[in-house]
């Protein structure tokens, strides 16, 4: 039978104390709703997943539209039952199984969702609800069972009796329904007299009254159903995501020094025998091959790192690519599409921006190379800069294979340094240096004998 998923994601989240819709807050390197959609995709096709959105609907839609899911707008937030009701009549939701998830519960694993579907199919019930047991269930709705172990009712904390409050099994709010049973019974749920809202929990008793069972699926890890209401809870969920990721990487053959200190997003990929230093941040779509070294305090975002490359401490690599055996840093910066080809070296306090550094080339100290194409086996001396911006436009610098650029050179773009040529140290180069030539662009030195002594004597 087909599986559809509805994700309730319309709320603002007032306890977050934020102008940002709750599901747009980020944990583990992605917004909360993205995590939920990724898990949902393991049990349903994208076109059978509907996100119910409300606050900042356009921004939420834009953030996750690339998944190909459907959207339904809830203009007024009147409870979980009302949020599901706005999906009534949507194509495909009136048959098969319908799973209800929440945009602010991102830790639910694909394995648990698959267990939910399997448990529902095995029992033949109208509804299956995920539950768990807590030592301190204060604040949660309690699961009340009948003699057969099915759910008799779900009672909220404020409505529970003293005996009911001693029940440790709590409601997650995550259900799998038979769609054919869900919609007619959901239409009969009355608004709560106190709040005026419509709650999904009331469905359990309506189904029971019609002779239809709701069966609990108890999960062992309560963190999977942890919802987020405050920034404190957001930080805890972020920590759990990152702990999961670090554990996964270490079990796959990655060495992580001081794993409690690193920040690694869920989408990062790292090969075997790579070593990650303490306090490193690996973000976005970063991919690191095997046998690499990423130094302490380095920040890599959307970086592609080739096999055997070394990024030494305190380096920043953003939207850039390092080839095999490359060495970068310490204190180096690569950004905006920089490419360092196989075997090249970039040293301390060197910045590359929209620059390709050829195989085996070296820029080891105190250089800025912007909008440049640099050939293979080129030496860039300490203090070299490319003057790529004239106040109106950016211009390129081209440096041919095997060229040698002396220390403290200033290359005023647009300019080309020919293959095999030399640029004398301290030069300002404003025009082409031909292949195999020596380019010198500096004033001739003149020494005035006795000048300094005479100046001192004059002052005295």
C-alpha positions as CSV (number, residue, x, y, z in Angstrom):
1,X,0.0,0.0,0.0
2,X,1.1,3.6,-0.7
3,X,2.6,5.8,2.0
4,X,1.9,9.5,2.2
5,X,3.5,11.9,4.7
6,X,2.1,15.2,6.1
7,X,4.7,17.3,8.0
8,X,3.1,20.0,10.3
9,X,5.4,23.0,10.0
10,X,3.2,26.1,10.2
11,X,4.1,27.5,13.6
12,X,6.2,30.5,14.4
13,X,7.5,29.1,17.7
14,X,6.9,32.0,20.2
15,X,9.1,30.4,22.8
16,X,12.1,30.6,20.4
17,X,12.0,34.4,20.9
18,X,12.7,34.9,17.2
19,X,11.2,36.5,14.2
20,X,12.3,33.5,12.2
21,X,9.8,30.6,11.7
22,X,10.7,27.8,14.0
23,X,11.4,25.2,11.2
24,X,13.9,27.6,9.6
25,X,16.2,27.5,12.6
26,X,19.2,25.3,12.0
27,X,20.7,22.3,13.7
28,X,23.4,19.9,12.5
29,X,24.0,22.0,9.4
30,X,20.5,22.2,8.0
31,X,17.1,23.8,8.8
32,X,14.9,21.6,11.0
33,X,12.4,21.0,8.3
34,X,15.1,19.7,5.9
35,X,16.0,17.0,8.4
36,X,12.4,15.9,8.7
37,X,12.0,15.8,4.9
38,X,15.1,13.7,4.5
39,X,13.8,11.1,6.9
40,X,10.4,11.2,5.3
41,X,11.9,10.5,1.9
42,X,12.9,7.0,3.2
43,X,9.3,5.9,3.4
44,X,7.6,8.1,0.7
45,X,8.2,9.6,-2.7
46,X,8.7,13.4,-2.7
47,X,5.4,14.1,-4.5
48,X,3.6,12.2,-1.7
49,X,5.1,14.4,1.1
50,X,3.1,17.5,2.0
51,X,4.5,20.2,4.3
52,X,1.8,22.3,6.0
53,X,3.3,25.8,6.3
54,X,2.1,29.1,7.7
55,X,4.4,31.6,9.2
56,X,6.9,32.9,6.6
57,X,5.5,30.4,4.2
58,X,7.4,31.8,1.2
59,X,10.7,31.6,3.0
60,X,10.0,28.0,4.2
61,X,8.9,26.9,0.7
62,X,12.1,28.4,-0.8
63,X,14.3,26.7,1.7
64,X,13.2,23.2,0.9
65,X,11.6,23.4,-2.5
66,X,14.5,21.5,-4.1
67,X,13.3,18.3,-2.4
68,X,10.2,18.4,-4.7
69,X,7.7,18.1,-1.8
70,X,4.2,19.6,-1.9
71,X,3.0,22.5,0.3
72,X,-0.3,23.4,1.9
73,X,-0.8,26.7,3.6
74,X,-2.5,26.9,7.0
75,X,-3.4,30.6,7.3
76,X,-4.5,30.3,11.0
77,X,-2.9,27.9,13.4
78,X,-5.7,26.2,15.3
79,X,-4.1,23.1,16.6
80,X,-2.6,19.9,15.2
81,X,-5.9,18.5,14.1
82,X,-6.7,21.7,12.2
83,X,-3.3,21.6,10.5
84,X,-4.0,18.1,9.2
85,X,-7.5,19.1,8.2
86,X,-6.3,21.7,5.7
87,X,-4.9,18.7,3.7
88,X,-8.3,17.1,3.4
89,X,-9.1,16.4,-0.2
90,X,-5.6,16.7,-1.5
91,X,-4.9,14.2,-4.3
92,X,-3.5,10.9,-3.0
93,X,-4.1,11.4,0.7
94,X,-7.4,9.6,0.8
95,X,-5.9,6.1,0.4
96,X,-3.1,4.0,1.8
97,X,-1.3,4.9,4.9
98,X,-0.7,8.5,6.1
99,X,2.1,9.4,8.4
100,X,2.0,12.6,10.4
101,X,5.4,14.2,11.4
102,X,6.4,17.5,12.8
103,X,8.8,20.1,11.3
104,X,10.3,20.8,14.7
105,X,11.2,17.1,15.5
106,X,14.2,16.6,13.4
107,X,15.9,13.7,15.2
108,X,13.5,11.0,14.2
109,X,15.6,8.4,12.3
110,X,14.7,6.7,9.0
111,X,15.0,3.4,10.8
112,X,12.3,4.4,13.3
113,X,10.0,5.5,10.5
114,X,10.4,2.2,8.8
115,X,9.6,0.4,12.1
116,X,6.5,2.5,12.3
117,X,5.3,1.4,8.9
118,X,6.2,-2.2,9.6
119,X,4.4,-2.2,12.9
120,X,1.3,-0.6,11.4
121,X,1.2,-3.1,8.6
122,X,1.7,-6.1,10.9
123,X,-1.2,-5.2,13.3
124,X,-4.0,-4.3,11.0
125,X,-5.0,-1.3,13.2
126,X,-6.4,2.0,12.1
127,X,-3.6,4.0,13.8
128,X,-0.2,3.5,15.2
129,X,1.4,6.1,17.5
130,X,5.1,6.3,18.5
131,X,5.5,6.4,22.3
132,X,8.4,6.3,24.7
133,X,9.0,6.1,28.4
134,X,10.5,8.9,30.4
135,X,11.7,8.9,34.0
136,X,10.2,12.4,34.3
137,X,7.2,12.7,31.9
138,X,6.1,16.1,33.3
139,X,4.7,18.3,30.5
140,X,3.9,15.4,28.1
141,X,0.6,13.8,27.2
142,X,0.3,10.3,28.8
143,X,-0.6,7.1,27.0
144,X,-3.5,5.3,28.7
145,X,-3.8,1.6,27.6
146,X,-6.7,-0.8,27.6
147,X,-6.6,-4.4,28.7
148,X,-5.3,-5.5,25.3
149,X,-2.4,-3.0,25.4
150,X,-3.9,-0.7,22.8
151,X,-4.2,3.0,23.4
152,X,-7.4,3.8,25.2
153,X,-6.8,7.6,25.3
154,X,-4.1,10.2,25.3
155,X,-4.5,12.7,28.1
156,X,-2.6,16.0,28.4
157,X,-0.7,16.8,31.6
158,X,-3.1,19.6,32.6
159,X,-6.1,17.3,32.3
160,X,-4.5,14.2,33.9
161,X,-5.5,12.9,37.3
162,X,-2.9,12.1,39.9
163,X,-2.8,8.5,38.9
164,X,-2.5,9.3,35.2
165,X,0.4,11.6,35.9
166,X,2.3,8.6,37.3
167,X,2.2,7.0,33.9
168,X,5.7,7.2,32.3
169,X,4.7,6.3,28.7
170,X,4.3,9.6,26.7
171,X,2.8,10.6,23.4
172,X,5.1,11.7,20.6
173,X,2.3,12.9,18.4
174,X,3.8,10.9,15.5
175,X,1.2,8.7,13.9
176,X,0.6,6.3,11.0
177,X,-3.1,6.3,10.0
178,X,-5.2,4.3,7.6
179,X,-6.2,7.2,5.4
180,X,-9.7,5.7,4.9
181,X,-10.3,5.8,8.6
182,X,-8.5,9.1,9.4
183,X,-10.5,11.6,7.3
184,X,-14.1,10.9,8.4
185,X,-13.1,10.7,12.0
186,X,-10.9,13.8,11.9
187,X,-13.9,15.7,10.5
188,X,-15.8,14.8,13.7
189,X,-13.2,16.1,16.1
190,X,-14.6,19.1,18.1
191,X,-12.6,22.2,19.1
192,X,-11.3,22.1,22.6
193,X,-13.6,24.2,24.8
194,X,-10.8,25.9,26.6
195,X,-8.5,26.8,23.6
196,X,-10.8,26.5,20.6
197,X,-8.1,24.4,18.9
198,X,-8.5,20.9,17.3
199,X,-6.2,18.2,18.6
200,X,-5.1,15.0,16.9
201,X,-5.0,13.3,20.3
202,X,-8.9,13.4,20.3
203,X,-8.9,11.0,17.3
204,X,-7.9,8.1,19.5
205,X,-11.1,8.0,21.4
206,X,-13.2,8.6,18.3
207,X,-11.6,5.7,16.5
208,X,-12.0,3.5,19.6
209,X,-15.7,4.3,19.8
210,X,-16.0,3.1,16.2
211,X,-14.3,-0.2,17.1
212,X,-11.0,0.8,15.5
213,X,-7.7,0.3,17.4
214,X,-4.7,2.6,18.0
215,X,-1.6,0.6,18.8
216,X,1.5,2.1,20.5
217,X,5.0,1.6,19.1
218,X,7.4,2.1,22.0
219,X,10.9,3.4,21.0
220,X,13.9,3.1,23.3
221,X,15.6,6.4,22.5
222,X,13.5,9.4,23.7
223,X,15.8,11.8,22.0
224,X,14.4,10.8,18.6
225,X,11.0,12.5,19.4
226,X,12.6,15.5,21.0
227,X,10.7,18.6,19.9
228,X,12.2,22.1,19.8
229,X,10.5,25.0,21.6
230,X,13.4,27.0,22.9
231,X,17.0,28.0,21.9
232,X,18.2,25.7,24.7
233,X,16.5,22.7,23.1
234,X,17.8,23.8,19.7
235,X,21.3,23.7,21.0
236,X,20.8,20.3,22.5
237,X,19.4,18.9,19.2
238,X,22.4,20.4,17.4
239,X,24.7,18.6,19.8
240,X,22.9,15.3,19.3
241,X,23.1,15.6,15.5
242,X,26.8,16.4,15.6
243,X,27.5,13.6,18.0
244,X,25.8,11.2,15.6
245,X,27.9,12.5,12.7
246,X,31.2,12.3,14.5
247,X,30.4,8.7,15.7
248,X,29.4,7.7,12.1
249,X,32.7,9.1,10.7
250,X,34.9,7.5,13.3
251,X,33.3,4.1,12.8
252,X,34.0,4.5,9.1
253,X,37.7,5.0,9.6
254,X,38.2,8.7,10.2
255,X,40.4,9.9,13.1
256,X,38.9,12.9,15.0
257,X,41.1,14.4,17.7
258,X,39.0,15.7,20.6
259,X,35.7,14.8,18.9
260,X,33.7,16.8,21.4
261,X,35.2,20.0,20.0
262,X,34.6,19.7,16.3
263,X,31.6,20.9,14.3
264,X,30.7,18.7,11.3
265,X,27.5,19.2,9.3
266,X,25.4,16.2,8.4
267,X,26.2,16.4,4.6
268,X,30.0,16.3,5.0
269,X,31.8,13.3,3.5
270,X,35.3,12.2,4.7
271,X,37.5,9.3,3.5
272,X,39.3,6.7,5.5
273,X,42.5,7.5,7.4
274,X,41.9,11.2,7.3
275,X,42.8,13.0,10.5
276,X,40.6,15.9,11.8
277,X,42.2,18.3,14.3
278,X,40.5,19.7,17.4
279,X,38.0,22.5,17.0
280,X,37.9,22.1,13.2
281,X,34.6,23.2,11.5
282,X,33.5,21.2,8.4
283,X,30.4,22.7,6.9
284,X,28.0,22.5,4.0
285,X,28.8,20.1,1.2
286,X,32.5,19.7,2.1
287,X,34.0,16.5,0.8
288,X,37.4,15.3,2.0
289,X,39.2,12.3,0.4
290,X,41.2,9.7,2.2
291,X,44.5,10.1,4.0
292,X,44.1,13.9,4.4
293,X,45.0,16.1,7.4
294,X,42.8,18.9,8.5
295,X,44.5,21.0,11.1
296,X,43.1,22.4,14.4
297,X,40.8,25.4,14.2
298,X,40.5,25.2,10.4
299,X,37.2,26.1,8.8
300,X,36.1,24.3,5.6
301,X,32.8,25.2,3.9
302,X,31.7,23.6,0.6
303,X,35.3,22.6,0.1
304,X,36.5,19.7,-2.0
305,X,39.8,18.2,-0.7
306,X,41.8,15.7,-2.7
307,X,43.5,12.5,-1.5
308,X,46.5,13.1,0.7
309,X,46.1,16.8,1.0
310,X,47.0,18.7,4.2
311,X,45.3,21.7,5.5
312,X,47.4,23.1,8.4
313,X,45.9,24.8,11.4
314,X,43.8,28.0,11.3
315,X,43.1,27.9,7.6
316,X,39.8,28.9,5.9
317,X,38.7,27.2,2.7
318,X,35.3,28.2,1.3
319,X,33.7,27.1,-2.0
320,X,37.2,26.0,-3.2
321,X,39.0,22.8,-4.4
322,X,42.3,21.3,-3.4
323,X,43.9,18.6,-5.5
324,X,45.8,15.5,-4.5
325,X,48.8,16.1,-2.2
326,X,48.2,19.8,-1.8
327,X,49.5,21.6,1.3
328,X,47.7,24.7,2.6
329,X,48.4,26.9,5.6
330,X,48.7,27.5,8.4
331,X,46.6,30.7,8.4
332,X,45.8,30.4,4.7
333,X,42.5,31.5,3.0
334,X,40.9,30.1,-0.1
335,X,37.6,31.5,-1.3
336,X,35.2,32.1,-4.2
337,X,36.1,29.2,-6.4
338,X,39.9,29.0,-5.8
339,X,41.5,25.8,-7.2
340,X,44.8,24.5,-6.0
341,X,46.0,21.7,-8.4
342,X,47.8,18.5,-7.4
343,X,51.0,18.9,-5.4
344,X,50.9,22.7,-5.1
345,X,51.7,24.4,-1.8
346,X,50.1,27.5,-0.3
347,X,51.7,28.8,2.9
348,X,51.0,31.0,5.8
349,X,49.0,34.2,5.3
350,X,48.4,33.6,1.6
351,X,44.9,34.3,0.2
352,X,43.5,33.0,-3.1
353,X,40.3,34.4,-4.5
354,X,38.9,33.1,-7.9
355,X,42.4,31.9,-8.6
356,X,43.8,28.6,-10.1
357,X,47.2,27.7,-8.8
358,X,48.8,25.1,-11.1
359,X,50.3,21.7,-10.2
360,X,53.5,21.9,-8.2
361,X,53.4,25.7,-7.9
362,X,54.2,27.4,-4.6
363,X,53.0,30.6,-2.9
364,X,54.5,30.2,0.6
365,X,54.3,33.5,2.4
366,X,52.2,36.7,2.7
367,X,50.6,36.9,-0.7
368,X,47.2,37.9,-2.2
369,X,46.4,36.2,-5.5
370,X,43.0,37.3,-6.9
371,X,41.3,36.6,-10.3
372,X,44.5,34.8,-11.4
373,X,45.4,31.8,-13.5
374,X,48.8,30.5,-12.5
375,X,50.6,27.7,-14.4
376,X,52.4,24.7,-13.1
377,X,55.7,24.9,-11.1
378,X,55.5,28.6,-10.6
379,X,57.1,30.2,-7.6
380,X,55.3,33.2,-6.0
381,X,57.6,35.1,-3.7
382,X,56.7,36.4,-0.3
383,X,54.7,39.6,-0.3
384,X,53.4,39.3,-3.9
385,X,50.0,40.8,-4.7
386,X,47.8,40.9,-7.7
387,X,46.2,44.3,-8.1
388,X,43.0,43.0,-9.6
389,X,40.6,45.9,-8.9
390,X,40.8,49.4,-10.3
391,X,37.8,50.8,-8.5
392,X,35.4,49.9,-11.2
393,X,36.1,46.4,-12.5
394,X,38.1,43.2,-11.7
395,X,40.9,42.2,-14.2
396,X,42.8,39.0,-14.6
397,X,46.5,38.1,-14.1
398,X,48.0,35.3,-16.1
399,X,51.3,33.6,-15.0
400,X,52.8,31.0,-17.3
401,X,54.3,27.6,-16.4
402,X,57.7,27.7,-14.6
403,X,57.7,31.5,-14.0
404,X,59.4,32.9,-10.9
405,X,57.9,36.0,-9.2
406,X,60.3,37.6,-6.8
407,X,59.3,38.8,-3.3
408,X,57.3,41.9,-2.8
409,X,56.2,42.1,-6.4
410,X,53.1,44.0,-7.4
411,X,51.3,42.7,-10.5
412,X,48.9,45.3,-11.8
413,X,46.1,43.6,-13.7
414,X,45.3,43.0,-16.5
415,X,48.8,41.6,-17.0
416,X,50.5,38.5,-18.2
417,X,53.8,37.0,-17.0
418,X,55.2,34.6,-19.6
419,X,56.2,31.0,-19.1
420,X,59.7,30.5,-17.7
421,X,60.1,34.3,-17.1
422,X,61.4,36.0,-13.9
423,X,60.1,39.0,-12.1
424,X,62.7,40.8,-10.1
425,X,62.0,41.3,-6.4
426,X,60.3,44.5,-5.5
427,X,58.9,45.2,-9.0
428,X,55.7,46.9,-10.0
429,X,54.7,45.1,-13.2
430,X,52.2,46.9,-15.4
431,X,52.8,45.3,-18.8
432,X,53.5,41.9,-20.2
433,X,56.7,40.1,-19.3
434,X,57.6,37.9,-22.4
435,X,58.4,34.2,-22.1
436,X,61.8,33.5,-20.6
437,X,62.4,37.3,-20.0
438,X,63.3,39.2,-16.8
439,X,60.9,41.8,-15.8
440,X,62.1,44.7,-13.6
441,X,59.9,47.5,-12.5
442,X,61.6,49.5,-9.8
443,X,63.6,52.7,-9.3
444,X,67.4,52.5,-9.5
445,X,69.1,52.7,-6.1
446,X,71.3,55.7,-5.3
447,X,73.5,56.0,-2.3
448,X,74.5,59.5,-1.0
449,X,77.6,59.2,1.0
450,X,77.6,60.9,4.4
451,X,74.0,62.2,4.1
452,X,72.8,60.6,7.3
453,X,75.7,61.8,9.3
454,X,75.3,65.4,8.0
455,X,71.6,65.3,8.9
456,X,72.3,64.2,12.5
457,X,74.9,66.9,12.9
458,X,72.6,69.6,11.5
459,X,69.9,68.7,14.1
460,X,72.4,68.9,16.9
